Amino acid sequence: MKSFKGRFIAGGNFKGEAVVSRQGLNTLATFQKSALTRSKEVIGSDQNNPDVFGKKLTGKVLCLPQTIGSTTGGLVIQTVCSLKANPAAFLFSEHIDSLAASGIVLAKVWENSDVIAIDLLGQEFLDTVKTGDTVEIKEDGTVTIL
């Protein structure tokens, strides 16, 4: 068991399974297929990211350095949140990027989403957490890998 302290951006307390992306997550490539089909479950569709490709992301704790890609990224996050198909949490090792921040804020305000976001968890967090690990999140920004 190892704990990390980050900056609380949004959400609350949660305990769930991690899906880890070791590289920047392209939100459009990862979520677009599920958003366009209005799916109730997001399966990672970015073929250039083997860490998430083909994996169920709905209800999971998505651990990543940052999101990358076009300016549609925030809207794609907001859309999957509106469908209630979003990851339960976005845990960033680095600063949250502006696109992810905008999507998460829009989802909280417009969709009343319960999506969680914590950033600044550090590279050690991303080096330690593995896909399949159980992660416990506290609203004070504490993340524990169980």
C-alpha positions as CSV (number, residue, x, y, z in Angstrom):
1,M,0.0,0.0,0.0
2,K,1.4,3.4,-1.0
3,S,-0.2,6.9,-0.8
4,F,0.3,10.0,-2.8
5,K,-0.9,13.5,-2.3
6,G,-2.1,15.6,-5.2
7,R,-4.2,18.7,-5.8
8,F,-7.9,18.1,-5.6
9,I,-9.7,19.5,-8.7
10,A,-13.2,17.9,-8.7
11,G,-15.2,15.1,-7.3
12,G,-15.1,13.2,-4.0
13,N,-14.2,9.9,-2.5
14,F,-14.0,6.7,-4.6
15,K,-12.5,3.3,-4.6
16,G,-12.0,1.4,-7.9
17,E,-9.8,-0.3,-10.5
18,A,-7.0,1.6,-12.2
19,V,-6.4,1.8,-15.9
20,V,-3.0,3.3,-16.6
21,S,-1.7,5.2,-19.6
22,R,2.0,5.8,-19.4
23,Q,1.8,8.3,-22.3
24,G,-0.4,11.3,-22.9
25,L,-4.0,10.3,-23.5
26,N,-5.5,11.5,-26.7
27,T,-9.1,12.1,-25.6
28,L,-10.6,12.4,-29.1
29,A,-9.0,9.1,-30.3
30,T,-9.8,7.3,-27.0
31,F,-13.4,8.4,-26.4
32,Q,-14.7,9.6,-29.8
33,K,-16.1,6.2,-31.0
34,S,-18.1,5.7,-27.8
35,A,-19.3,9.4,-27.9
36,L,-20.4,9.2,-31.5
37,T,-22.3,6.0,-31.0
38,R,-23.7,7.3,-27.7
39,S,-22.5,4.1,-26.0
40,K,-23.2,3.4,-22.3
41,E,-19.7,2.0,-22.0
42,V,-16.4,3.5,-23.2
43,I,-13.8,1.1,-24.6
44,G,-10.5,2.8,-25.4
45,S,-10.3,3.2,-29.2
46,D,-6.9,4.9,-29.6
47,Q,-4.8,2.3,-31.5
48,N,-1.7,4.4,-30.9
49,N,-2.0,3.9,-27.1
50,P,-1.6,0.2,-26.3
51,D,-2.1,1.0,-22.6
52,V,-5.8,1.8,-23.1
53,F,-6.8,0.4,-26.5
54,G,-9.6,-2.1,-26.1
55,K,-9.9,-1.6,-22.4
56,K,-13.1,-0.7,-20.6
57,L,-12.7,2.8,-19.2
58,T,-16.3,3.5,-17.9
59,G,-16.2,3.6,-14.1
60,K,-12.5,3.1,-13.9
61,V,-9.7,5.2,-12.3
62,L,-7.8,6.6,-15.3
63,C,-4.2,7.3,-14.3
64,L,-2.2,9.3,-16.8
65,P,0.4,12.1,-17.2
66,Q,-1.9,14.5,-19.2
67,T,-4.4,14.5,-22.0
68,I,-3.1,15.4,-25.5
69,G,-4.7,16.1,-28.8
70,S,-7.0,18.7,-30.4
71,T,-9.1,21.3,-28.8
72,T,-12.1,19.0,-29.0
73,G,-10.7,17.0,-26.1
74,G,-12.7,18.9,-23.4
75,L,-15.9,18.5,-25.3
76,V,-15.3,14.8,-25.7
77,I,-14.8,14.4,-21.9
78,Q,-18.0,16.4,-21.3
79,T,-19.9,14.3,-23.8
80,V,-18.9,10.9,-22.2
81,C,-19.8,12.3,-18.8
82,S,-23.2,13.4,-20.2
83,L,-23.7,9.8,-21.3
84,K,-22.7,8.6,-17.8
85,A,-20.0,6.5,-19.6
86,N,-17.0,8.3,-18.2
87,P,-14.1,7.1,-16.2
88,A,-14.9,7.6,-12.5
89,A,-11.7,9.5,-12.0
90,F,-8.9,11.2,-13.9
91,L,-5.7,11.0,-11.9
92,F,-2.9,13.1,-13.4
93,S,0.8,12.7,-12.5
94,E,1.4,16.2,-14.0
95,H,-0.6,19.5,-14.0
96,I,-4.0,18.9,-15.4
97,D,-4.0,20.3,-19.0
98,S,-6.5,23.0,-20.0
99,L,-8.5,20.7,-22.3
100,A,-9.1,18.1,-19.6
101,A,-9.9,20.8,-17.1
102,S,-12.4,22.4,-19.3
103,G,-14.2,19.1,-20.0
104,I,-14.3,18.1,-16.4
105,V,-15.6,21.5,-15.3
106,L,-18.2,21.5,-18.0
107,A,-19.3,18.0,-17.0
108,K,-19.6,19.1,-13.3
109,V,-21.5,22.3,-14.1
110,W,-23.7,21.2,-17.1
111,E,-24.1,17.5,-16.5
112,N,-23.9,17.4,-12.7
113,S,-21.3,14.7,-13.2
114,D,-19.6,13.0,-10.2
115,V,-16.3,12.7,-12.2
116,I,-13.2,13.1,-10.0
117,A,-10.0,14.8,-11.0
118,I,-6.7,15.1,-9.0
119,D,-3.5,16.4,-10.5
120,L,0.1,16.8,-9.4
121,L,0.4,13.3,-8.1
122,G,4.0,13.0,-9.5
123,Q,6.0,10.7,-11.7
124,E,6.5,8.2,-8.8
125,F,2.7,7.7,-8.7
126,L,2.6,6.9,-12.4
127,D,5.6,4.6,-12.1
128,T,4.0,2.8,-9.2
129,V,0.3,2.3,-10.2
130,K,-0.5,-0.6,-12.6
131,T,-3.6,-1.4,-14.6
132,G,-5.8,-3.6,-12.4
133,D,-4.6,-2.1,-9.1
134,T,-7.3,-1.0,-6.6
135,V,-7.0,2.7,-6.0
136,E,-8.7,4.6,-3.2
137,I,-9.3,8.4,-3.7
138,K,-10.1,10.9,-0.9
139,E,-11.5,14.3,-1.6
140,D,-8.4,15.9,0.1
141,G,-6.3,14.8,-2.8
142,T,-4.9,11.6,-1.2
143,V,-4.6,8.6,-3.5
144,T,-3.7,5.2,-2.1
145,I,-2.7,2.2,-4.2
146,L,-4.0,-0.8,-2.3
